[in-house]
Structure formats: structure tokens, C-alpha cells
């Protein structure tokens, strides 16, 4: 077909064409790419890592939730060689999607935050979720780095030809943290994390490990973690006099929703309000997981829940 200005591209699938253009564009990029995937905490980890690095480096990262096989190419097109590092979030609603994303992003470093039954509707079981996420580690080059959460039993078993840097609360980890429900301790440094829950603590250790691989100072990393503010709608704490509100309205799953409610309960305040979003993409687990969340809320000292 022809068009009047001879600049049109025609394809049988714009979806596949976009990925092919992204793959071609990636070959021109020398900036190292860090891929982030996992069942929970991808966006917060991406935002926290970007927050740490961008004070010392020229960083570009995925905007919003542009983390799919369709939208990651758009994130890639914003990258050029003037940047020191790129942080790309990778989501997967279906089996095989992380492998597809990695084929055209070709990440140099990768981190898988955790493996759980989140958004399981398109998967047979948690093992299939783990296999899908593991493709990030599979895609890394031999001179790349895999940041491995060795506290997660599924991630612990994953293979990679890249160099492994382990992290977690285990003493066996390269970067081992201790968390007492108030402060996080890494390398003998105590960090006042802004959100006192296990999930934020383990993701902070991950970001600390990655930042250290760029030779940033421990005290600098610690300070950046302490003054981090999460994205709107993800465990966002709002305080009004004696009222404490959590805005956790972004699409969640059972583990993430429980984490937010635990966070709210640990904050001071005479009245506590939880603003909760839907838990979508749970398939056959949808009714059961919402029931579990309702029972969990009943155990918490929370005054109002807004759905």
C-alpha cells in the first residue's frame, strides 16, 4: 500500500512490529539496563532504586506501569546513550511474557523481587509463575549480574549464567540485612526505612545491593532509602491530625494487600482508614482471596475500610 507522504509503515501486527523496532533500537544502546520483575514490589523497587541512583547518575526508568510486552518498547524508546543507567520494570499477565520482553530489551542486570500467587488467573500454578519470571535471569549475559533474593525458595533454585549477587535476611547472603520491625540494618548501618514492613525492608536490601554495585557509598544509599516516598496508590500513608490513612488503591493481590494493612496498623493514630483497590487477575482464587482479606481486616485495629 502507499500513502501520500511515503513515510507510512504497514504491518500484519503492529504489536509484533513495535517489538521488532524496539529490538533494532536496543542494538544502538550502550547504556546498561536493569530489568526488574517479580510477583510483588516491582514498581516500588523500581521507584526506590531510581530514587537512590538519580542523585549521582543520569537515570531513566519505566514511567507508571508501562511494564507490558506492549508498553516496555515505549519505555525503551525514551532511552539514549546520554543516560548512565536504565531501570525497566517487567510485568507478565501470561506465561512467556518476561521471555518476550527480554528478547528485545536484552538486560545487563536483573532482579526478581519474589514469587507468589499474584494475578494467577492466566497460570496453572505458582511453579508456572516462577518459570515465567525466571526468564529474566536466563536472559542475562555472562558478564551481567543477577541480584538474587535467597530468602525466596523459588528464586533460590533459579539458574543463570550471569554473576550472582545474593541478598536477603540470611547470613549466607552477600548483602545480609536485619530488620526489627522499626529499623533495617545492612553492613552495620542502621536505616530508618519510611515504611515499616517486611516487604519494603527486603526490597530496600535489594536496592542497596544494586547501588553498591555502582560503587555508591553506604551512608549515601542509607540516606536515600530513608527519604523515599512511594508512588501514589501504593501503600501511601497520609496523616491528618490523629487520623492515619493508607491509600493502597492500586491493583493488588492478597500478599500486597495484607502488607499494606500491617503497615497501617503499625502507625500511631486514634483513627485508621484503609482505602483499598481491587485484587484483579486472580482467576479461581478471586472470591477466596477477597474472603481471606476480609477476615484479615477483622483482626486489625482499623476503623474504616473504603473499597
C-alpha positions in Angstrom: 0.0 0.0 0.0 1.1 3.6 -0.5 0.4 6.8 1.4 0.8 10.4 0.2 4.0 11.2 2.0 5.7 7.8 1.6 6.5 7.6 5.3 3.9 5.0 6.4 4.8 1.6 7.7 2.4 -1.2 7.2 2.5 -4.5 9.2 0.4 -7.5 9.8 0.7 -7.0 13.5 1.6 -3.6 15.0 2.2 -5.4 18.3 5.0 -7.5 16.8 6.3 -4.7 14.7 6.7 -2.5 17.8 8.8 -5.2 19.4 11.0 -5.6 16.3 11.6 -1.9 16.1 12.5 -1.9 19.9 14.9 -4.8 19.3 16.6 -2.9 16.5 16.8 0.2 18.6 18.2 -1.7 21.5 21.3 -2.6 19.4 22.3 1.1 19.3 22.1 1.5 23.1 25.2 1.0 25.2 23.6 2.2 28.5 23.3 -0.7 30.9 19.7 -1.9 31.5 18.5 -3.2 34.8 15.4 -5.4 34.5 13.0 -5.8 37.5 10.3 -8.4 37.7 8.6 -10.4 40.5 5.1 -11.1 41.9 5.1 -8.1 44.3 7.0 -4.9 44.8 8.2 -4.3 41.2 7.1 -0.7 41.0 8.2 0.3 44.5 11.6 -1.4 43.9 11.9 0.4 40.6 11.0 3.8 42.1 13.3 3.3 45.2 16.2 2.2 43.0 15.7 5.2 40.7 15.4 7.5 43.7 18.8 6.2 45.0 20.7 6.3 41.8 19.4 9.6 40.2 21.1 11.7 42.8 24.5 10.6 41.5 23.8 9.4 38.0 21.7 10.2 34.9 18.9 7.6 35.2 15.8 6.8 33.2 13.2 4.3 34.3 9.8 2.9 33.4 7.1 5.5 33.7 4.0 4.5 35.7 3.1 0.9 34.9 4.4 0.8 31.4 5.7 -2.8 32.1 4.0 -5.0 29.5 5.0 -6.6 26.2 3.2 -3.7 24.5 4.4 -0.8 26.7 8.0 -1.7 27.5 9.1 -0.8 23.9 7.7 2.7 24.6 9.9 2.9 27.7 12.9 1.7 25.7 12.4 4.4 23.0 12.9 7.1 25.7 16.4 5.7 26.3 19.6 7.1 24.7 23.3 6.8 25.4 23.4 10.0 27.4 22.0 8.1 30.3 24.2 6.2 32.8 21.6 3.5 33.5 18.1 2.5 32.6 15.7 0.7 35.0 13.0 -1.3 33.2 10.0 -2.8 35.1 8.8 -6.0 33.5 5.3 -7.4 34.2 3.7 -10.6 33.0 0.0 -11.3 32.9 0.6 -14.5 30.9 3.2 -17.2 30.6 6.1 -16.4 28.4 5.8 -12.6 28.5 9.0 -12.0 30.5 11.0 -14.0 27.9 9.4 -11.9 25.2 10.3 -8.6 26.9 13.9 -9.8 27.5 14.3 -10.7 23.8 14.1 -7.0 22.8 15.4 -5.3 26.0 18.4 -7.6 26.5 19.0 -6.5 30.1 22.5 -6.4 31.6 21.4 -6.8 35.2 18.3 -8.3 36.6 16.4 -8.6 39.9 13.3 -10.8 40.7 11.7 -9.5 43.9 9.7 -12.6 44.9 7.4 -15.3 43.7 3.8 -15.6 44.9 0.3 -16.4 43.6 -0.3 -12.8 42.5 -2.5 -12.4 39.4 -2.6 -16.1 38.9 -5.7 -16.3 36.6 -3.6 -17.0 33.5 -1.2 -19.5 35.1 -1.7 -23.2 36.0 0.1 -22.8 39.4 2.8 -20.9 41.2 5.5 -23.1 39.6 4.5 -21.7 36.2 4.7 -18.1 37.6 8.2 -18.9 38.8 9.2 -20.3 35.4 7.9 -17.2 33.7 9.8 -14.8 36.0 13.0 -16.8 35.8 13.4 -16.0 32.2 14.9 -12.6 33.3 17.8 -14.4 34.9 18.0 -16.7 31.8 18.4 -13.8 29.5 21.4 -12.1 31.3 24.8 -12.3 29.7 27.8 -14.0 31.4 29.3 -10.6 32.3 25.9 -9.4 33.7 24.6 -9.5 37.2 21.7 -11.4 38.8 20.6 -10.0 42.1 19.1 -13.0 43.9 16.7 -12.9 46.8 17.9 -16.1 48.5 15.1 -15.9 51.1 12.6 -16.8 48.4 12.6 -20.6 47.9 11.6 -20.3 44.2 14.2 -17.7 43.4 16.9 -19.6 45.3 16.5 -22.5 42.8 16.8 -20.3 39.7 19.8 -20.7 37.4 21.7 -18.0 35.5 24.9 -17.7 33.6 25.4 -14.2 34.9 27.4 -13.3 38.1 25.2 -13.8 41.2 24.9 -11.2 43.9 22.7 -12.5 46.7 20.7 -10.6 49.2 18.2 -11.2 52.0 17.9 -11.7 55.7 20.0 -14.9 55.6 23.6 -14.7 56.9 24.6 -16.6 53.8 23.7 -13.6 51.5 26.3 -11.3 50.1 24.2 -8.4 51.4 22.5 -9.6 54.6 20.1 -7.4 56.4 18.5 -7.4 59.8 15.0 -6.0 60.5 13.5 -5.5 63.9 10.2 -4.0 62.8 11.5 -0.5 63.2 15.0 -0.2 61.7 16.8 -2.0 59.0 20.4 -2.9 59.4 22.8 -3.5 56.5 26.6 -3.7 56.6 26.4 -2.4 60.2 24.5 0.7 59.2 21.0 1.3 60.7 18.5 2.7 58.2 15.3 4.4 59.2 13.1 3.0 56.5 10.0 5.1 55.8 7.6 2.2 55.7 7.9 -0.4 58.5 7.0 -3.7 56.9 8.9 -6.8 55.8 8.3 -6.2 52.1 9.8 -2.7 52.0 12.7 -3.9 54.1 13.7 -6.8 51.8 13.3 -4.6 48.7 15.5 -1.9 50.4 18.2 -4.5 50.8 17.9 -5.4 47.0 18.2 -1.7 46.0 21.2 -1.3 48.5 22.9 -4.3 46.8 22.4 -2.9 43.3 23.5 0.6 44.3 26.7 -0.8 45.9 27.5 -2.5 42.5 27.7 1.1 41.1 30.2 1.9 43.9 27.9 4.3 45.8 28.7 4.9 49.4 26.8 3.0 52.1 25.8 6.1 54.0 24.6 7.9 50.9 22.4 4.8 50.0 21.1 4.7 53.5 20.0 8.4 53.5 18.3 8.0 50.1 16.3 5.0 51.3 15.2 6.9 54.4 13.8 9.9 52.5 12.0 7.9 49.8 8.2 8.4 49.1 6.3 5.6 47.3 4.1 6.2 44.2 0.5 7.4 44.7 -1.8 4.5 45.3 0.9 2.1 46.6 1.0 2.0 50.4 0.8 5.8 50.5 0.5 7.0 54.1 -1.5 10.2 54.7 -1.6 11.7 58.2 -4.3 14.3 59.3 -4.0 15.2 63.0 -5.0 12.0 64.8 -6.2 10.2 61.7 -3.9 7.9 59.7 -4.9 6.9 56.1 -3.3 4.4 53.8 -4.0 4.8 50.0 -3.4 1.3 48.7 -5.8 1.6 45.8 -3.6 0.3 43.0 -4.4 -3.2 41.7 -3.2 -5.6 44.4 -3.1 -9.2 45.4 -3.6 -10.9 48.8 0.1 -10.6 50.0 0.4 -7.0 48.9 -2.9 -6.0 50.5 -2.0 -7.7 53.8 1.3 -5.9 53.7 -0.4 -2.5 53.4 -2.8 -3.2 56.3 0.0 -4.3 58.5 1.8 -1.1 57.7 -1.3 1.0 58.6 -1.8 -0.9 61.9 1.8 -0.1 63.0 1.3 3.6 62.6 0.2 5.8 65.5 -3.2 7.4 65.4 -6.6 7.2 67.1 -8.5 6.5 63.9 -7.2 4.5 60.9 -8.7 4.4 57.5 -7.7 2.0 54.7 -8.5 2.8 51.0 -8.2 -0.5 49.2 -8.3 -1.2 45.5 -9.5 -4.4 43.7 -7.5 -7.5 43.6 -7.8 -8.4 39.9 -6.5 -11.2 37.7 -6.8 -13.8 40.4 -8.9 -16.2 38.4 -10.3 -19.0 40.5 -8.7 -17.6 43.6 -10.6 -14.3 43.4 -13.5 -15.0 45.8 -11.4 -17.0 48.2 -8.7 -14.3 48.4 -11.2 -11.5 49.0 -12.8 -13.5 51.7 -9.3 -14.1 53.3 -8.7 -10.4 53.1 -12.0 -9.6 54.8 -11.1 -12.0 57.7 -7.7 -10.5 57.9 -9.1 -6.9 58.1 -11.4 -8.1 61.0 -8.3 -9.0 63.0 -6.7 -5.5 62.5 -7.3 -2.3 64.5 -8.8 -0.4 61.5 -11.8 1.8 61.8 -12.9 2.4 58.2 -12.3 0.5 55.0 -13.2 2.1 51.7 -13.2 -0.2 48.7 
